[in-house]
């Protein structure tokens, strides 16, 4: 099969590391980078350190409103698809890149393969929810990370095209978690090396809900500043000025602001952290895989499977609520493995091989 894979944001690069490695054993893959995440620390570093194939196309689309970004991506991806004439298009997750690629392919009657399908927050206030729902409904095959996600697709009438394969993020996590961590490439906002303390908390915060104004982010940072160990906080480029200003104005000396980190460093920071506070769907899963307690700052769960035994708890962007959740004791049941066994990419390839041979993927 000839497959065009479209990526654009950090979480998709991580998934593509496992996906492309498996796909290229038996298929021809054309990799397209939309440019949604273009900063070196948010993009190029992942391709280098995770051995992701160099993109065949880089559309250079970043910035602007959701509509502007999606429209430019849609036009660029359509041109690539018309030139490459693939047997299928593969997308990951729920970004603007995901939706633009799915729409472009569906309009050209090219089968769409959606990896990490079926996740639902239950509210259209979240922009990613719109992306993932629309992508699911114009896809030919839906690959779900969990059985809960597959059941949600069944309820939406999409069960006949949905498969539970496990979380492809787990494939990548296992690939990097046991590697030596001798030379962490972690630098502060001025580019100076950061010495990771023996005991620390790990935090990320980038979602629109938590960074649209000073108030929610200030509450989160206030909680982190009061903890009993330093907090490592890699700052998303679009949030850098606000985070830096708040920490400076309020004297939050317990928080170490760093530039975004690569995936290998993020996995190791996760595995060795005392606890984690995040609004990242990927990081909360990685904390779960590592057995490190997590507090997820959002109003609704992204991965309900992690919300067991206080291993991952929802918190509001409120200092007292975050600290209360961090004080809870987590309980781990080793037999509970809702995300599969780390072979999701292989299962996806098995399904593609079968469905292509039977003609199901013929547009």
C-alpha positions, 0 to 999 in steps of 0.5 A: 500500500501507498500511505500518506501520513500527515502530522503537525504537532508534538503528540503526533510526532511521538505516535508517528515514531512507532507508526512509521517504524511499523508501516515501513516494514511492509508499506510505502509511506509518504510523510507530510508535516503541516508545520503546525508545530514549527519551533525546533524544540517542538518539532525538529528535535522529535524527528532527530531523537526518535528516528522519525523519517524526514518528512517528504513535504513540509507545508509550513502552515502555522499561526492564525486562527483555527479557521485560517490554519485549517484552511491553509492546511486543507489546500496544501494537503489536497495538492499533495494527495492529488500528486501522490495518489495514495491508497489511503491517508493516515492521521493521528489524534485531534489537531487542526492538522488531523481534521484538515487532512481527513477532510482533504482525503474524504473529498478526494474519496481516499480512505482515511485511517484515524489512529486514536479514534473514539476519544470524547470529552463530551463538550464542543467547547473544546476545539480538539473535540470538534476535530476528533469527532469530524475526523471519526465520521469521515474515516474508513477505519478507526483505530482506538486506544481503549475499549471505552473509545471503541464503545463510544464509536459504537454508540455513534453508529461507527462500530463496524469500522472501529478496532481496539488496538491499544494506545500507540503512545504506549509503543513509543513510551516503552521504546524510550523508557528503559534507555539510559538518561546520561545527558539530559538536554534541558535548558532554561529560557535563556539557553543555559543548562538546567541541572535536574534535582534529585527530587522534583515535580514535573509540570506542563500546561498549554491548553487554551482553557488554562492559558487564555488569561493570567488568572488560571495559570497564576492559580496553577503556578501558585500551587506548584510554587508551594510544593516541597520540591522544585518544579520543572516546567517546560513552557510551550512557545505560545505561553512563554511570555505569560508564564515568565511574567507571572513567575517574575511578578509573583516571585515564584522561585520554586518553579524552573521554567525551561524550553520545551524538551524532547520526548526522550527527556520528557519520558525520563522526567516523567519516570523520575518525578515525584508527582506530575501536574499537567493538562496534556492528554499524552503526559497523563497517560505517560504518568500512568504507564510510569506509575507516577501520580498525576493531577490533570487540570481540566474540567473533564477527563481525556483518558477516563481509564487513568482515573482509578486509585487516585492515579490521575485526578481532575482538578480545577485551575485552582490552587487549593484544589490542585494541592488537595488532589496532590495530597491523595495517596495513589493505589496501583493495581498491576493487573489493570492494563487498559492501554494494551501491551505496547504493540498497537502499531503492529496490530494496525498493520495487520488490519491494514494488510487484511482489509486492503487484500479484501478490497475494503480500502478501495475507494 
